[in-house]
Amino acid sequence: MEKRNTYGKSQFRDFLTEKKQCSFHELKTHLVSSDIMNLATLYRMIDEHIREGCIHEIRIENEKFYIRCEHEKKENTDEHIILSYCHGC
C-alpha cells in the first residue's frame, strides 16, 4: 500500500529538517496549535517515523525529544549518538 504525502506530513518533515532536534512541546506548538494537524495525528506521525527509523526519541526529565536520524539504516553498525545534557540550564 502506497503512503500518501499529506500537507501535515510534509510540514512535520520540514520542521524536523529545519530543526534537526526538537521537543514534543515544540512539535505540538508548531503543528497542533497552528491547526496543521490534530494531536492524535501528531502521535501517529511520530510513531510512524520512529518505526521507519527516521527519528529517534529521547526522554529527559519527563520531556520527550526527537532527533532526526542522520545515518542510513545499516545492519551491524557501530555508529551511535553522543548527547550532552546540561542540568544547570
C-alpha positions as CSV (number, residue, x, y, z in Angstrom):
1,M,0.0,0.0,0.0
2,E,1.4,3.4,-1.1
3,K,1.5,6.0,1.6
4,R,0.2,9.5,0.9
5,N,2.3,12.5,1.3
6,T,-0.1,14.9,3.1
7,Y,0.3,18.5,3.9
8,G,0.7,17.6,7.6
9,K,3.3,15.0,6.9
10,S,5.3,17.4,4.7
11,Q,5.1,20.1,7.5
12,F,6.3,17.6,10.1
13,R,9.3,16.6,7.9
14,D,10.1,20.2,7.0
15,F,10.1,21.2,10.7
16,L,12.4,18.3,11.7
17,T,14.7,19.0,8.7
18,E,15.0,22.6,9.7
19,K,15.4,22.0,13.5
20,K,17.2,18.6,13.4
21,Q,16.1,18.1,17.0
22,C,13.1,19.4,19.0
23,S,10.9,18.6,22.0
24,F,7.4,17.3,21.8
25,H,6.2,20.6,23.1
26,E,7.8,22.4,20.1
27,L,6.2,19.9,17.7
28,K,2.8,20.3,19.3
29,T,3.1,24.1,19.3
30,H,4.1,24.3,15.7
31,L,1.8,21.6,14.2
32,V,-1.2,21.3,16.5
33,S,-1.6,24.8,17.9
34,S,-1.4,26.2,14.3
35,D,-4.1,23.7,13.2
36,I,-1.9,21.9,10.7
37,M,-3.0,18.6,12.4
38,N,-4.7,17.3,15.5
39,L,-2.9,15.8,18.5
40,A,-3.8,12.2,17.6
41,T,-2.3,12.6,14.1
42,L,0.9,14.1,15.6
43,Y,1.2,11.0,17.9
44,R,0.6,8.6,14.9
45,M,3.1,10.6,12.8
46,I,5.8,10.4,15.5
47,D,5.2,6.7,16.0
48,E,5.4,6.0,12.2
49,H,8.7,8.0,11.8
50,I,10.3,6.2,14.8
51,R,9.3,2.8,13.3
52,E,10.8,3.8,10.0
53,G,14.0,4.9,11.7
54,C,13.7,8.5,10.5
55,I,13.8,9.9,14.0
56,H,14.9,8.8,17.5
57,E,13.1,9.6,20.7
58,I,14.9,10.5,23.9
59,R,13.3,11.2,27.3
60,I,15.0,13.7,29.6
61,E,13.3,14.6,32.9
62,N,9.8,13.7,31.7
63,E,10.1,15.6,28.4
64,K,10.3,13.8,25.0
65,F,12.8,15.0,22.5
66,Y,13.1,13.9,18.9
67,I,16.3,13.8,16.8
68,R,16.3,13.4,13.1
69,C,18.3,10.4,12.0
70,E,21.4,11.4,10.0
71,H,22.6,7.9,9.1
72,E,21.4,5.3,6.6
73,K,19.8,2.1,8.0
74,K,22.6,-0.4,8.2
75,E,22.8,-3.8,9.8
76,N,25.6,-4.4,12.4
77,T,26.8,-0.9,12.5
78,D,28.9,0.7,15.3
79,E,27.5,4.2,14.7
80,H,25.9,5.8,17.7
81,I,24.7,9.2,19.0
82,I,26.5,11.1,21.7
83,L,24.4,13.6,23.6
84,S,25.4,16.3,26.1
85,Y,22.8,17.5,28.6
86,C,23.3,20.4,31.0
87,H,21.4,20.1,34.3
88,G,22.0,23.8,35.1
89,C,20.1,25.4,32.3
